[in-house]
Amino acid sequence: MKKAEDFSEWYNEIVERTNLTDKRYPVKGMNVWTPYGWKIMRAIDTQIREELDGTGHDEVCFPLLIPADQFSKEKEHIKGFDAEVFWVTHAGLNPLDVKLLLRPTSETAMYPIFALWVRSHADLPLKTYQIVNTFRYETKQTRAFIRVREIHFFESHTCHADFEDAERQVREDYEILDRLAKRWCVPYRLLRRTDWDKFPGADYTVGIDTVLPNGRTLQLGSIHQYRENFSKPYGIEYEDEDGEHRHVHQTTYGMSERLLGAMVAVHGDDKGLLLPPDVAPVQVVVVPVLAKGASEEVNRAAAELQDDVKRAGVRVFLDDRDVRPGAKYYDWELKGVPLRLEIGRKDMEKGVVTYVRRDTGEKSLKNRAEVAQDVLQTLVDISTEMLSRAQQRMEDDTVDAESLDDLPEKLIRLGWCGDEECGHVIEDRTDRNIIGIPVEDEGFDGTCVVCGKKASSPVYIARAM
């Protein structure tokens, strides 16, 4: 199946052929992480940990089960998640006095403990995170990494003395995201959700959205400003310098395994995956091109080449299988390895190595003596150009509209006055969701497509994946 002809079928086929996950587990939407997919996800997790540890966050790990009475303390929160919760009602044959649920997210698990951890202004800011699995009863058609019922999930939770410090945390989250997204070569938009689409219990929600090749958007994660909406029902208070007791202000920031799904969707092609170098389990594959009478010599040169690349800190694999080179090329292109190095007798005679880039297919000859330096630079170039191409495709798939008629299957930017009634008209007439208002000022000068009033900012609408 070709990507341009049927994206959904192409996506399913690529995930299956590359063995990123096994969907045959006997609970729908709860898939098995296979070795290759798990290595990619672990690389993503490692980079998230590096960023969070480097910005003063501490990793924690809270229990999976949440008591129903704790979950119900924030009314908007339970209202938003009630239909998605998996309930535990028995311990063995005995009914539980208080029902338990599998965490759909961790606010209601963590915040009763935060109330014990935070006592004075000296305890703030409290910056924590965890990487765990969450569970939501997804009723729509499941799709690997994109729409599942057991979700591999990163979430940070912070507490602050006041709204201004919480806002500084939100801005830091933007900066963390920017650095990570560059490593993953994933373009995105930061869009503030409408009040009717924000996270249950949040003061406001900023979605992290990318555009898929079929013109639909995929939410990669979100950043939430809670103000005191959770600290009041959960009693998270601190004593300030004047001896006054105040409720903390809180934020959260979460992203899921959808990041891997986005990388597959945004970068993959009809040959298979195309992995960003920073997350590829194998960044470089060395393929010896054997010649009659020189096999041993070529294999030895290939092993030496592998050693030199490995010493440069690159994840490299020597494919010395007894199969034709073409079969090896096919396998590694399918797996999305960013760079292939070929070495044969003629290359050895000339003192060169053949470089083949997975992203462009470009072949080049480079000096064997400088291979370590050249490989490192080539991987940087691949990453930079992958991100640039993906950003350009997202811009090409974003169009302005001045009316609600004949809209293409893309991310649409149009004028909205901000009135909820006009917002619902936009969604009803276009059969699309309002994804949100851009966080950064885009210098928009237009009018609402419904009522004609001045629109100080554009709004983005799309069909979600």
Buried (B, 14 or more C-beta within 10 A) or exposed (E): EEBEEEBBEBBBBBBEEBEBBEBEEEEEBBBEBEEBBBBBBBBBBEBBBEBBEEBEBEEEEBEBEBBBEBBBBBEEBBEBBEEBBBEBEEEEEEEEEEBBBBBBBBBBBBBBBBBEEBEEBEBBBBBBBBBBBBBBBBEEEBBBBBBBBBBBBBBBBBBBBEEEBBBEBBEBBBEBBEEBBBBBBBBBBBBBBBEEBBBBBBBBBBBBBBBBBBBBBBBBBBBBBBBBBBBBBBBBBBBBEEEEEBBBBBBBBBBBBBBBBBBBBBBBBEBBBBBBBBBBBBBBBBBBBBEEEBEEBBBEBBBBBBEBBBEBEBBBBBBBEEEEBEEBBBBBBBBBBBBBBBBBBEBBEEEBBBBBBBBEEEEEEBEBEEBBEBBBEBBEBBBEBBBEBBBEBBEEBBBEBEEBEEBEEBBBBBBBBBEEEBBBBBBEBBEBBBBBBBBEEEEBEBBBBBBEBEBBBBBBBBBEB
